[in-house]
């Protein structure tokens, strides 16, 4: 059985979330924090041997106050992030156990996962070395100028929106980051692409949404009700704490 380490970036500034009380990974969603929903899909998989959460250094005191017991119970490692997303992932990558053959990077603010999607992208990464979830673009795309006027209509043929999880053979991702040279990649697949290596696309779902605004949080609440619950072993949701948000 292939072994995986999971990195959950949660070190962003949440500038578009507009909530003075919470950054989006720490916001309450159906009784517990967004990042916990994301983490729980990996914690009880037999092929996942390590889970690393990356948070901003300035959030460390708040995080420890709210979630130290959850982290201890669940065996999650917490790493300080960097100025850009790629810096945060690189910090976590340096902490991945040598026994992990593959590394999965999944946005902590993308809580609506299904076990089947993880199974498929994990298997695709084992088969090809690199795989991501993505969905084909279905809407009409417009390129808009600074004046908010349409400059052109962009063909959507062969265009897909990248999602996470993104999963790579560990040695491939380590090489991609070693050659980054400060490049501010918006996702990890972009760094692998820069090596000239192929990345397999596995069709995901529009329900695998990334929370960016409060409206997204409301959509996530509805999506969670529609999606199957994760397969957990042991006590159900040992990290749920209704008093956390009172």
C-alpha positions in Angstrom: 0.0 0.0 0.0 1.3 3.4 -1.0 1.8 5.9 1.9 0.8 9.5 1.9 1.5 12.7 3.9 -1.2 15.4 3.8 -0.4 19.1 4.0 -3.3 21.5 4.8 -2.3 25.1 4.1 -4.2 27.5 6.4 -1.8 30.4 6.6 -3.5 32.9 4.3 -4.7 36.3 5.3 -8.4 35.7 4.4 -8.6 39.3 3.1 -11.8 38.6 1.1 -13.6 36.8 4.0 -14.3 40.0 5.9 -14.8 38.7 9.4 -13.1 40.4 12.4 -13.6 37.4 14.6 -12.4 34.5 12.4 -10.1 33.8 9.5 -11.9 31.4 7.1 -10.1 28.2 8.1 -11.1 28.8 11.7 -14.7 29.9 11.1 -17.4 27.7 12.6 -19.1 25.3 10.1 -21.7 22.8 11.3 -20.4 22.9 14.8 -16.6 22.8 14.3 -13.9 24.7 12.5 -13.6 24.6 8.7 -10.1 23.2 8.8 -11.3 20.3 11.0 -13.8 19.3 8.3 -11.0 19.3 5.8 -8.6 17.3 8.1 -11.1 14.6 9.1 -11.3 13.2 5.6 -7.7 12.1 5.9 -7.2 11.3 9.5 -8.6 7.8 9.5 -7.3 6.6 6.2 -4.8 3.7 6.5 -2.7 5.1 3.7 -2.2 8.5 5.4 0.7 8.4 7.8 1.0 12.1 8.6 -1.1 15.2 8.6 0.4 18.7 8.7 -1.6 21.9 9.2 0.2 25.1 8.2 -0.9 28.3 10.0 0.3 31.9 10.0 2.8 32.6 12.8 0.6 35.5 14.0 -2.3 33.1 14.5 -0.3 30.7 16.7 -1.5 32.0 20.1 -5.2 32.1 19.0 -4.9 28.7 17.4 -3.3 27.1 20.5 -6.0 28.6 22.7 -8.8 27.3 20.5 -7.5 24.0 19.1 -4.5 22.7 21.1 -6.5 19.8 22.5 -7.9 18.9 19.1 -4.4 18.8 17.6 -3.1 16.7 20.4 -6.0 14.2 20.3 -5.8 13.9 16.5 -2.0 13.7 16.2 -1.8 16.6 13.7 1.5 18.5 13.3 1.3 22.3 13.1 3.8 24.3 11.1 4.3 28.0 10.7 3.6 29.3 7.2 5.4 31.9 5.1 4.5 35.0 3.1 3.0 33.2 0.1 1.1 29.9 -0.2 4.1 28.2 -1.8 6.3 29.3 1.1 3.9 27.7 3.5 3.8 24.4 1.6 7.5 24.4 1.3 7.8 24.8 5.1 5.5 21.8 5.6 7.3 19.7 2.9 10.5 20.0 4.9 8.7 18.2 7.8 7.2 15.3 5.8 8.3 11.9 7.1 10.7 10.0 4.9 8.3 7.0 5.0 5.8 9.0 3.0 6.0 8.1 -0.7 3.4 10.6 -1.8 2.4 14.1 -0.6 -1.1 15.4 -0.8 -1.8 19.1 -0.6 -5.3 20.1 0.2 -6.7 23.6 1.0 -7.8 23.8 4.7 -10.6 26.1 3.5 -12.0 23.4 1.2 -14.1 21.4 3.6 -16.6 19.6 1.3 -14.7 16.5 0.4 -15.9 12.9 -0.4 -13.8 9.8 0.3 -14.4 8.6 -3.3 -12.7 11.7 -4.7 -9.7 11.2 -2.5 -9.5 7.6 -3.5 -9.5 8.5 -7.2 -6.9 11.2 -7.0 -4.7 9.2 -4.8 -4.8 6.3 -7.2 -4.1 8.5 -10.2 -1.1 9.9 -8.4 0.2 6.4 -7.8 -0.4 5.5 -11.4 1.2 8.6 -13.0 3.2 10.4 -10.3 1.1 13.5 -10.1 -2.7 14.1 -10.1 -5.1 16.8 -9.2 -8.9 17.2 -8.9 -10.4 19.7 -11.3 -13.7 20.6 -12.9 -14.3 21.6 -16.6 -15.2 25.3 -17.1 -18.9 25.4 -18.2 -19.6 29.2 -18.1 -18.8 31.8 -20.7 -15.5 33.5 -19.9 -14.8 37.2 -20.5 -11.5 39.0 -20.3 -12.2 42.4 -18.6 -10.0 45.4 -18.6 -9.3 47.9 -15.8 -12.3 50.0 -16.8 -14.6 46.9 -16.2 -15.3 46.7 -19.9 -15.1 43.4 -21.8 -12.0 43.1 -23.9 -12.8 39.6 -25.4 -14.6 36.4 -24.9 -12.2 33.6 -24.0 -12.9 30.1 -25.4 -13.6 27.6 -22.6 -12.5 24.6 -24.7 -10.1 22.4 -22.7 -10.2 24.8 -19.8 -10.5 23.3 -16.3 -10.6 24.9 -12.8 -8.0 23.3 -10.6 -9.0 22.1 -7.1 -7.4 20.2 -4.3 -6.4 17.6 -3.3 -3.3 17.8 -5.4 -1.1 14.7 -5.0 2.5 14.0 -6.1 5.2 11.5 -5.7 7.2 13.0 -2.9 10.5 13.1 -4.8 8.8 14.9 -7.6 7.3 17.6 -5.4 10.6 18.0 -3.5 12.4 18.6 -6.8 9.7 21.1 -8.0 10.1 23.1 -4.8 13.9 22.9 -4.9 13.7 24.6 -8.3 11.1 27.1 -7.4 13.6 30.0 -7.0 11.1 32.2 -5.3 8.4 31.7 -8.0 5.0 32.5 -6.4 3.0 29.5 -7.7 -0.8 29.6 -7.1 -0.9 25.9 -6.8 1.5 23.0 -6.5 0.8 21.5 -9.9 2.1 24.7 -11.5 5.5 24.0 -10.0 5.5 20.5 -11.3 4.4 21.7 -14.7 7.5 24.0 -14.7 9.6 20.9 -14.6 8.0 19.7 -17.8 6.4 16.8 -15.9 2.8 15.7 -16.7 0.1 16.1 -14.2 -3.1 14.0 -14.5 -6.5 15.6 -14.1 -9.2 13.7 -12.2 -12.7 15.2 -12.5 -13.8 16.6 -9.2 -17.1 18.3 -8.3 -18.4 21.9 -8.0 -19.4 20.9 -4.4 -15.7 20.7 -3.6 -15.8 24.5 -3.1 -13.1 26.7 -1.6 -14.4 29.1 1.1 -13.3 32.6 0.2 -16.3 34.7 1.3 -19.1 34.4 3.9 -21.4 33.4 1.1 -19.2 30.5 0.3 -19.5 29.4 4.0 -23.3 29.3 3.6 -22.9 27.2 0.4 -20.6 24.9 2.2 -23.2 24.3 5.0 -25.7 23.2 2.3 -23.1 21.1 0.5 -22.1 19.2 3.7 -25.8 18.2 4.2 -25.9 16.7 0.7 -22.5 14.9 0.8 -21.9 11.5 2.5 -20.3 11.6 5.9 -16.7 10.5 6.2 -15.9 7.0 7.3 -14.4 7.4 10.8 -13.1 4.7 13.0 -13.3 5.0 16.8 -15.5 7.7 18.5 -17.4 9.8 16.0 -16.0 13.3 15.7 -13.9 13.4 18.9 -13.0 17.0 18.0 -16.6 18.4 17.8 -17.1 21.0 20.5 -20.4 22.9 20.5 -19.1 25.1 23.3 -16.2 26.3 21.1 -18.2 29.0 19.4 -20.3 30.2 22.4 
